[in-house]
């Protein structure tokens, strides 16, 4: 088909990129990554997939390199390296707390990522807690809650509809504790949700609310008080700190009363013949040797974002300005929104191209134009199914069956992008819409599209 006190180490300020607005923004280690295309050219890789995972900031890598030199397990060693690492680890917790506007008494628990944070919270719910969650959530926020005590609300198509649905669900609640789960920014459409409005509704009914901030934190300021959140979670790899750490921040009472998430060393206050006494605070759920370097990376990203937040937002706004309109102006392109095209959003847009499976579009963009995007259902299957279900004949709606049907293409911009990347994307989509891929492709045995008559793509050498 064609188609103890430690002196702060000396640190050089990390390099900055000159943003399109003229204000410097933080640089990533992936800037200028070369990419070979099918026609023999080598172009700069245009990474338009920041919503999945973002490359490390140079400042983050520098912080990790510094911390690596004195790396040791934390909290239980008297040696110099352990003392330094322990200080870094707890200072990282304080930095993350500042980044999210944590309140006095809030716990900051390091996890692996948002999925891990939400699962930890699910295990900390008081017995009998009922959960209310929208079908529009990422699977990390949709799936970990107790079966039989979770109410899933349909995808709301307006802010008012979201509030009305939540109000009705809360009015039907029992005397049990209730937790409301909501995203701050959709990972599929980028739209900002009315979190404060939903939080106020939850609190008016005596419920608590947890906010998935994974897609908000890289693009907008995060503040627990402003959001009205009882709990908040996000991932380091979304905020340019891909070193295996995320965070759960929020009220301590449920967390201190729950069984330890990872029973083991560090979580214990005392272990005797009859069992264990567990610590309270963050340590209760951070058993074992924690990911010190991941915590340092996350803190470095948070500190960098706090220093450059205004410039980052201006840079991304300039890049994203007009992109949705430019895509919609191409015949056959359809973009998607939960609420409306006018809803404020982070720089994310999801689209389909009539007559071409989403995975083929993504493959052609990569192999022919050096552009990286995401295709699929983006770990938000109910939402994508809802958004695509009204496609007319000739689109790509339908069940996922190995043909790319029922899926879409997502573009997500970030600090690794320049205006040329966006221009290249629009031109490539216009070409695909008008003439299809330049190359002939066929599905391989693994179900992926491969260019016909071309050998396997050259594999990058292993880094070790």
C-alpha positions as a Python dict, from the first residue, in 0.01 Angstrom:
ca = {
    (1, 'X'): (0, 0, 0),
    (2, 'X'): (138, 340, -85),
    (3, 'X'): (16, 559, 127),
    (4, 'X'): (2541, 1734, 5852),
    (5, 'X'): (2608, 2060, 5639),
    (6, 'X'): (2758, 2018, 5301),
    (7, 'X'): (2915, 2285, 5087),
    (8, 'X'): (2722, 2327, 4765),
    (9, 'X'): (2939, 2204, 4475),
    (10, 'X'): (3053, 2457, 4218),
    (11, 'X'): (2826, 2429, 3919),
    (12, 'X'): (2840, 2598, 3584),
    (13, 'X'): (2504, 2733, 3467),
    (14, 'X'): (2362, 2493, 3211),
    (15, 'X'): (2356, 2611, 2851),
    (16, 'X'): (2045, 2790, 2730),
    (17, 'X'): (1891, 2785, 2386),
    (18, 'X'): (1790, 3113, 2229),
    (19, 'X'): (1413, 3087, 2214),
    (20, 'X'): (1206, 3209, 1923),
    (21, 'X'): (1084, 3493, 2146),
    (22, 'X'): (1440, 3613, 2205),
    (23, 'X'): (1439, 3498, 2568),
    (24, 'X'): (1672, 3208, 2655),
    (25, 'X'): (1512, 2876, 2748),
    (26, 'X'): (1678, 2566, 2896),
    (27, 'X'): (1857, 2337, 2653),
    (28, 'X'): (1815, 1961, 2624),
    (29, 'X'): (2089, 1707, 2564),
    (30, 'X'): (1912, 1590, 2246),
    (31, 'X'): (1948, 1915, 2054),
    (32, 'X'): (2077, 1860, 1700),
    (33, 'X'): (2025, 1483, 1697),
    (34, 'X'): (2086, 1368, 1336),
    (35, 'X'): (1834, 1148, 1158),
    (36, 'X'): (1870, 970, 820),
    (37, 'X'): (1577, 975, 576),
    (38, 'X'): (1489, 726, 306),
    (39, 'X'): (1614, 954, 29),
    (40, 'X'): (1964, 962, 176),
    (41, 'X'): (1948, 1297, 351),
    (42, 'X'): (2054, 1357, 710),
    (43, 'X'): (1831, 1603, 889),
    (44, 'X'): (1794, 1724, 1245),
    (45, 'X'): (1546, 1499, 1423),
    (46, 'X'): (1227, 1693, 1492),
    (47, 'X'): (1105, 1544, 1819),
    (48, 'X'): (733, 1625, 1828),
    (49, 'X'): (662, 1359, 2090),
    (50, 'X'): (743, 1538, 2414),
    (51, 'X'): (409, 1429, 2561),
    (52, 'X'): (529, 1069, 2575),
    (53, 'X'): (870, 1139, 2726),
    (54, 'X'): (1104, 1437, 2713),
    (55, 'X'): (1483, 1429, 2672),
    (56, 'X'): (1694, 1534, 2968),
    (57, 'X'): (1768, 1899, 3021),
    (58, 'X'): (2137, 1976, 3011),
    (59, 'X'): (2099, 2115, 3364),
    (60, 'X'): (1949, 1784, 3475),
    (61, 'X'): (2234, 1582, 3329),
    (62, 'X'): (2486, 1812, 3496),
    (63, 'X'): (2317, 1767, 3833),
    (64, 'X'): (2311, 1389, 3792),
    (65, 'X'): (2677, 1386, 3689),
    (66, 'X'): (2765, 1580, 4004),
    (67, 'X'): (2557, 1356, 4229),
    (68, 'X'): (2695, 1040, 4066),
    (69, 'X'): (3045, 1120, 4192),
    (70, 'X'): (2935, 1090, 4555),
    (71, 'X'): (2654, 841, 4502),
    (72, 'X'): (2574, 610, 4791),
    (73, 'X'): (2266, 464, 4955),
    (74, 'X'): (2091, 720, 5171),
    (75, 'X'): (1992, 765, 5536),
    (76, 'X'): (2164, 465, 5691),
    (77, 'X'): (2532, 531, 5628),
    (78, 'X'): (2778, 742, 5828),
    (79, 'X'): (3037, 767, 5552),
    (80, 'X'): (3095, 1089, 5362),
    (81, 'X'): (2935, 973, 5037),
    (82, 'X'): (2623, 849, 5213),
    (83, 'X'): (2593, 1174, 5405),
    (84, 'X'): (2622, 1379, 5086),
    (85, 'X'): (2372, 1161, 4900),
    (86, 'X'): (2129, 1179, 5192),
    (87, 'X'): (2147, 1557, 5188),
    (88, 'X'): (2090, 1565, 4812),
    (89, 'X'): (1793, 1331, 4844),
    (90, 'X'): (1611, 1526, 5112),
    (91, 'X'): (1694, 1859, 4948),
    (92, 'X'): (1541, 1719, 4630),
    (93, 'X'): (1221, 1650, 4825),
    (94, 'X'): (1216, 2013, 4940),
    (95, 'X'): (1274, 2139, 4585),
    (96, 'X'): (985, 1933, 4450),
    (97, 'X'): (766, 2062, 4733),
    (98, 'X'): (843, 2420, 4629),
    (99, 'X'): (772, 2337, 4265),
    (100, 'X'): (418, 2220, 4339),
    (101, 'X'): (341, 2464, 4620),
    (102, 'X'): (315, 2191, 4882),
    (103, 'X'): (141, 2297, 5201),
    (104, 'X'): (267, 2248, 5556),
    (105, 'X'): (208, 1886, 5648),
    (106, 'X'): (191, 1758, 5289),
    (107, 'X'): (394, 1448, 5213),
    (108, 'X'): (629, 1436, 4913),
    (109, 'X'): (681, 1072, 4821),
    (110, 'X'): (919, 972, 4544),
    (111, 'X'): (778, 705, 4313),
    (112, 'X'): (875, 569, 3973),
    (113, 'X'): (628, 776, 3769),
    (114, 'X'): (265, 892, 3768),
    (115, 'X'): (135, 537, 3729),
    (116, 'X'): (329, 430, 4036),
    (117, 'X'): (211, 735, 4232),
    (118, 'X'): (-156, 670, 4153),
    (119, 'X'): (-119, 302, 4242),
    (120, 'X'): (43, 397, 4572),
    (121, 'X'): (-249, 627, 4652),
    (122, 'X'): (-498, 356, 4555),
    (123, 'X'): (-338, 129, 4814),
    (124, 'X'): (-361, 403, 5076),
    (125, 'X'): (-735, 464, 5047),
    (126, 'X'): (-925, 408, 5371),
    (127, 'X'): (-1137, 94, 5372),
    (128, 'X'): (-1455, 139, 5173),
    (129, 'X'): (-1345, 452, 4989),
    (130, 'X'): (-1544, 519, 4674),
    (131, 'X'): (-1369, 662, 4367),
    (132, 'X'): (-1514, 882, 4093),
    (133, 'X'): (-1314, 910, 3771),
    (134, 'X'): (-1385, 1030, 3417),
    (135, 'X'): (-1340, 793, 3121),
    (136, 'X'): (-1122, 1062, 2964),
    (137, 'X'): (-835, 987, 3201),
    (138, 'X'): (-501, 836, 3111),
    (139, 'X'): (-490, 470, 3212),
    (140, 'X'): (-254, 559, 3498),
    (141, 'X'): (-542, 750, 3659),
    (142, 'X'): (-825, 532, 3527),
    (143, 'X'): (-725, 180, 3624),
    (144, 'X'): (-571, 143, 3972),
    (145, 'X'): (-884, 200, 4180),
    (146, 'X'): (-1078, -72, 4367),
    (147, 'X'): (-1320, -270, 4151),
    (148, 'X'): (-1679, -243, 4262),
    (149, 'X'): (-1626, 90, 4435),
    (150, 'X'): (-1528, 300, 4134),
    (151, 'X'): (-1774, 509, 3938),
    (152, 'X'): (-1658, 587, 3586),
    (153, 'X'): (-1822, 893, 3435),
    (154, 'X'): (-1862, 929, 3056),
    (155, 'X'): (-1629, 1161, 2864),
    (156, 'X'): (-1777, 1509, 2922),
    (157, 'X'): (-1799, 1729, 2615),
    (158, 'X'): (-1798, 2062, 2801),
    (159, 'X'): (-1678, 2199, 3133),
    (160, 'X'): (-2039, 2233, 3245),
    (161, 'X'): (-2103, 1870, 3155),
    (162, 'X'): (-1803, 1764, 3361),
    (163, 'X'): (-1923, 1961, 3662),
    (164, 'X'): (-2282, 1838, 3627),
    (165, 'X'): (-2175, 1474, 3600),
    (166, 'X'): (-1951, 1504, 3903),
    (167, 'X'): (-2222, 1680, 4102),
    (168, 'X'): (-2469, 1399, 4032),
    (169, 'X'): (-2215, 1133, 4124),
    (170, 'X'): (-2128, 1305, 4451),
    (171, 'X'): (-2493, 1354, 4543),
    (172, 'X'): (-2536, 977, 4519),
    (173, 'X'): (-2243, 906, 4751),
    (174, 'X'): (-2269, 713, 5074),
    (175, 'X'): (-2112, 801, 5409),
    (176, 'X'): (-1788, 641, 5294),
    (177, 'X'): (-1481, 848, 5199),
    (178, 'X'): (-1477, 957, 4836),
    (179, 'X'): (-1184, 1035, 4607),
    (180, 'X'): (-1232, 1223, 4279),
    (181, 'X'): (-969, 1165, 4009),
    (182, 'X'): (-910, 1425, 3739),
    (183, 'X'): (-638, 1525, 3495),
    (184, 'X'): (-508, 1880, 3478),
    (185, 'X'): (-430, 1863, 3105),
    (186, 'X'): (-539, 1591, 2866),
    (187, 'X'): (-257, 1381, 2728),
    (188, 'X'): (-462, 1330, 2410),
    (189, 'X'): (-581, 1682, 2325),
    (190, 'X'): (-377, 1901, 2558),
    (191, 'X'): (-692, 2072, 2685),
    (192, 'X'): (-682, 2219, 3034),
    (193, 'X'): (-949, 2085, 3267),
    (194, 'X'): (-1147, 2300, 3513),
    (195, 'X'): (-966, 2144, 3805),
    (196, 'X'): (-1042, 2414, 4061),
    (197, 'X'): (-1412, 2404, 3978),
    (198, 'X'): (-1420, 2026, 4017),
    (199, 'X'): (-1213, 2043, 4335),
    (200, 'X'): (-1454, 2290, 4491),
    (201, 'X'): (-1743, 2058, 4404),
    (202, 'X'): (-1562, 1763, 4557),
    (203, 'X'): (-1485, 1949, 4877),
    (204, 'X'): (-1842, 2079, 4905),
    (205, 'X'): (-1950, 1714, 4929),
    (206, 'X'): (-1674, 1614, 5170),
    (207, 'X'): (-1471, 1434, 4904),
    (208, 'X'): (-1103, 1458, 4824),
    (209, 'X'): (-946, 1505, 4481),
    (210, 'X'): (-624, 1380, 4322),
    (211, 'X'): (-487, 1560, 4017),
    (212, 'X'): (-283, 1396, 3743),
    (213, 'X'): (-42, 1677, 3655),
    (214, 'X'): (183, 1473, 3425),
    (215, 'X'): (95, 1682, 3118),
    (216, 'X'): (55, 2011, 3304),
    (217, 'X'): (387, 2028, 3488),
    (218, 'X'): (610, 2058, 3177),
    (219, 'X'): (410, 2350, 3042),
    (220, 'X'): (240, 2548, 3321),
    (221, 'X'): (297, 2639, 3682),
    (222, 'X'): (165, 2379, 3926),
    (223, 'X'): (20, 2487, 4259),
    (224, 'X'): (-168, 2256, 4494),
    (225, 'X'): (-354, 2541, 4662),
    (226, 'X'): (-456, 2712, 4338),
    (227, 'X'): (-577, 2381, 4197),
    (228, 'X'): (-757, 2291, 4517),
    (229, 'X'): (-597, 1947, 4507),
    (230, 'X'): (-563, 1714, 4803),
    (231, 'X'): (-311, 1502, 4611),
    (232, 'X'): (-106, 1557, 4298),
    (233, 'X'): (114, 1329, 4088),
    (234, 'X'): (351, 1374, 3796),
    (235, 'X'): (648, 1204, 3629),
    (236, 'X'): (1008, 1312, 3599),
    (237, 'X'): (1036, 1185, 3245),
    (238, 'X'): (765, 1431, 3135),
    (239, 'X'): (958, 1727, 3280),
    (240, 'X'): (1292, 1651, 3111),
    (241, 'X'): (1425, 1432, 3394),
    (242, 'X'): (1409, 1078, 3248),
    (243, 'X'): (1589, 907, 3534),
    (244, 'X'): (1310, 688, 3670),
    (245, 'X'): (1145, 906, 3933),
    (246, 'X'): (798, 1052, 3979),
    (247, 'X'): (619, 1196, 4281),
    (248, 'X'): (301, 1185, 4483),
    (249, 'X'): (236, 1494, 4694),
    (250, 'X'): (-52, 1548, 4931),
    (251, 'X'): (-228, 1511, 5262),
    (252, 'X'): (-51, 1287, 5511),
    (253, 'X'): (-333, 1124, 5709),
    (254, 'X'): (-438, 857, 5458),
    (255, 'X'): (-76, 789, 5366),
    (256, 'X'): (41, 752, 5725),
    (257, 'X'): (-246, 517, 5808),
    (258, 'X'): (-193, 289, 5507),
    (259, 'X'): (24, -22, 5488),
    (260, 'X'): (370, 54, 5346),
    (261, 'X'): (376, 52, 4968),
    (262, 'X'): (717, -119, 4967),
    (263, 'X'): (769, -306, 5295),
    (264, 'X'): (1138, -323, 5366),
    (265, 'X'): (1442, -138, 5486),
    (266, 'X'): (1392, 233, 5538),
    (267, 'X'): (1016, 194, 5590),
    (268, 'X'): (1060, 20, 5924),
    (269, 'X'): (1089, 183, 6264),
    (270, 'X'): (1145, -149, 6443),
    (271, 'X'): (1135, -517, 6348),
    (272, 'X'): (1093, -785, 6612),
    (273, 'X'): (980, -1145, 6652),
    (274, 'X'): (614, -1052, 6625),
    (275, 'X'): (639, -825, 6321),
    (276, 'X'): (732, -470, 6226),
    (277, 'X'): (649, -119, 6334),
    (278, 'X'): (637, 113, 6036),
    (279, 'X'): (754, 470, 6008),
    (280, 'X'): (527, 758, 5919),
    (281, 'X'): (602, 1024, 5661),
    (282, 'X'): (744, 969, 5315),
    (283, 'X'): (983, 697, 5435),
    (284, 'X'): (685, 471, 5508),
    (285, 'X'): (631, 423, 5134),
    (286, 'X'): (992, 446, 5009),
    (287, 'X'): (1123, 112, 5129),
    (288, 'X'): (1449, -22, 4994),
    (289, 'X'): (1733, 181, 4849),
    (290, 'X'): (1563, 475, 4675),
    (291, 'X'): (1651, 620, 4338),
    (292, 'X'): (1872, 900, 4462),
    (293, 'X'): (1989, 1006, 4117),
    (294, 'X'): (1632, 1010, 3993),
    (295, 'X'): (1532, 1237, 4279),
    (296, 'X'): (1826, 1468, 4204),
    (297, 'X'): (1724, 1476, 3838),
    (298, 'X'): (1364, 1562, 3920),
    (299, 'X'): (1471, 1836, 4161),
    (300, 'X'): (1709, 1985, 3903),
    (301, 'X'): (1427, 1993, 3647),
    (302, 'X'): (1190, 2155, 3897),
    (303, 'X'): (1447, 2419, 3990),
    (304, 'X'): (1520, 2492, 3625),
    (305, 'X'): (1151, 2527, 3546),
    (306, 'X'): (1097, 2761, 3838),
    (307, 'X'): (1378, 2987, 3715),
    (308, 'X'): (1267, 2988, 3351),
    (309, 'X'): (890, 2929, 3365),
    (310, 'X'): (790, 3253, 3193),
    (311, 'X'): (1037, 3205, 2909),
    (312, 'X'): (933, 2840, 2863),
    (313, 'X'): (566, 2929, 2836),
    (314, 'X'): (639, 3208, 2588),
    (315, 'X'): (859, 2981, 2377),
    (316, 'X'): (599, 2706, 2359),
    (317, 'X'): (313, 2947, 2295),
    (318, 'X'): (502, 3091, 1998),
    (319, 'X'): (572, 2747, 1855),
    (320, 'X'): (214, 2627, 1902),
    (321, 'X'): (46, 2944, 1779),
    (322, 'X'): (-146, 2864, 1461),
    (323, 'X'): (-46, 2497, 1441),
    (324, 'X'): (-398, 2363, 1494),
    (325, 'X'): (-538, 2606, 1236),
    (326, 'X'): (-264, 2513, 989),
    (327, 'X'): (-342, 2143, 1022),
    (328, 'X'): (-716, 2196, 996),
    (329, 'X'): (-665, 2395, 675),
    (330, 'X'): (-529, 2079, 506),
    (331, 'X'): (-796, 1877, 324),
    (332, 'X'): (-858, 1546, 497),
    (333, 'X'): (-705, 1642, 832),
    (334, 'X'): (-929, 1626, 1138),
    (335, 'X'): (-821, 1749, 1481),
    (336, 'X'): (-990, 1652, 1805),
    (337, 'X'): (-1107, 1822, 2122),
    (338, 'X'): (-1293, 1706, 2431),
    (339, 'X'): (-1458, 2038, 2510),
    (340, 'X'): (-1401, 2266, 2209),
    (341, 'X'): (-1128, 2391, 1980),
    (342, 'X'): (-1128, 2715, 2182),
    (343, 'X'): (-1040, 2543, 2510),
    (344, 'X'): (-702, 2657, 2651),
    (345, 'X'): (-444, 2383, 2608),
    (346, 'X'): (-82, 2289, 2641),
    (347, 'X'): (102, 2242, 2307),
    (348, 'X'): (-57, 1910, 2210),
    (349, 'X'): (-278, 1831, 1910),
    (350, 'X'): (-421, 1498, 1799),
    (351, 'X'): (-537, 1443, 1442),
    (352, 'X'): (-621, 1187, 1176),
    (353, 'X'): (-570, 1202, 800),
    (354, 'X'): (-849, 1061, 584),
    (355, 'X'): (-752, 746, 396),
    (356, 'X'): (-422, 687, 579),
    (357, 'X'): (-384, 477, 893),
    (358, 'X'): (-234, 670, 1180),
    (359, 'X'): (61, 435, 1215),
    (360, 'X'): (145, 476, 847),
    (361, 'X'): (132, 855, 882),
    (362, 'X'): (370, 834, 1178),
    (363, 'X'): (603, 597, 991),
    (364, 'X'): (616, 817, 681),
    (365, 'X'): (680, 1128, 891),
    (366, 'X'): (973, 954, 1055),
    (367, 'X'): (1132, 771, 762),
    (368, 'X'): (1076, 1041, 497),
    (369, 'X'): (1092, 1366, 697),
    (370, 'X'): (1282, 1296, 1018),
    (371, 'X'): (981, 1386, 1234),
    (372, 'X'): (892, 1191, 1548),
    (373, 'X'): (526, 1183, 1652),
    (374, 'X'): (312, 936, 1845),
    (375, 'X'): (36, 719, 1700),
    (376, 'X'): (-215, 497, 1874),
    (377, 'X'): (-461, 549, 2158),
    (378, 'X'): (-207, 713, 2391),
    (379, 'X'): (-296, 501, 2699),
    (380, 'X'): (-637, 667, 2695),
    (381, 'X'): (-844, 413, 2502),
    (382, 'X'): (-1195, 517, 2614),
    (383, 'X'): (-1125, 882, 2530),
    (384, 'X'): (-975, 818, 2186),
    (385, 'X'): (-1259, 581, 2100),
    (386, 'X'): (-1508, 850, 2199),
    (387, 'X'): (-1332, 1119, 1996),
    (388, 'X'): (-1303, 908, 1683),
    (389, 'X'): (-1644, 743, 1690),
    (390, 'X'): (-1815, 1016, 1485),
    (391, 'X'): (-1566, 1000, 1198),
    (392, 'X'): (-1731, 975, 862),
    (393, 'X'): (-1665, 691, 619),
    (394, 'X'): (-1317, 715, 474),
    (395, 'X'): (-1154, 799, 804),
    (396, 'X'): (-971, 558, 1029),
    (397, 'X'): (-1234, 492, 1293),
    (398, 'X'): (-1313, 143, 1412),
    (399, 'X'): (-1166, -121, 1639),
    (400, 'X'): (-794, -166, 1675),
    (401, 'X'): (-727, -464, 1450),
    (402, 'X'): (-365, -434, 1347),
    (403, 'X'): (-444, -209, 1050),
    (404, 'X'): (-407, 121, 1231),
    (405, 'X'): (-783, 163, 1256),
    (406, 'X'): (-929, 336, 1559),
    (407, 'X'): (-609, 526, 1629),
    (408, 'X'): (-479, 878, 1576),
    (409, 'X'): (-158, 1080, 1551),
    (410, 'X'): (-43, 1308, 1833),
    (411, 'X'): (196, 1601, 1809),
    (412, 'X'): (336, 1737, 2135),
    (413, 'X'): (581, 2027, 2138),
    (414, 'X'): (844, 2116, 2395),
    (415, 'X'): (1183, 2266, 2467),
    (416, 'X'): (1354, 2055, 2203),
    (417, 'X'): (1163, 2224, 1921),
    (418, 'X'): (1232, 2513, 1688),
    (419, 'X'): (999, 2685, 1438),
    (420, 'X'): (1156, 2482, 1155),
    (421, 'X'): (1027, 2162, 1313),
    (422, 'X'): (670, 2289, 1309),
    (423, 'X'): (704, 2420, 954),
    (424, 'X'): (846, 2084, 843),
    (425, 'X'): (554, 1900, 1004),
    (426, 'X'): (285, 2109, 835),
    (427, 'X'): (455, 2074, 497),
    (428, 'X'): (489, 1697, 541),
    (429, 'X'): (123, 1654, 638),
    (430, 'X'): (16, 1866, 343),
    (431, 'X'): (223, 1642, 114),
    (432, 'X'): (81, 1323, 267),
    (433, 'X'): (-273, 1453, 231),
    (434, 'X'): (-221, 1546, -132),
    (435, 'X'): (-7, 1265, -271),
    (436, 'X'): (40, 1007, 3),
    (437, 'X'): (379, 880, 117),
    (438, 'X'): (672, 918, -122),
    (439, 'X'): (761, 553, -68),
    (440, 'X'): (561, 234, -96),
    (441, 'X'): (507, 63, 239),
    (442, 'X'): (386, -282, 339),
    (443, 'X'): (308, -427, 679),
    (444, 'X'): (575, -657, 810),
    (445, 'X'): (524, -973, 1010),
    (446, 'X'): (530, -767, 1329),
    (447, 'X'): (243, -550, 1205),
    (448, 'X'): (450, -237, 1149),
    (449, 'X'): (489, -53, 820),
    (450, 'X'): (816, -103, 636),
    (451, 'X'): (931, 66, 314),
    (452, 'X'): (926, -178, 24),
    (453, 'X'): (1264, -257, -130),
    (454, 'X'): (1463, -100, 150),
    (455, 'X'): (1676, -286, 396),
    (456, 'X'): (1625, -253, 767),
    (457, 'X'): (1699, 89, 910),
    (458, 'X'): (2052, 124, 1037),
    (459, 'X'): (2058, 57, 1407),
    (460, 'X'): (2231, 300, 1637),
    (461, 'X'): (2527, 140, 1817),
    (462, 'X'): (2458, 37, 2174),
    (463, 'X'): (2579, 297, 2428),
    (464, 'X'): (2776, 47, 2632),
}
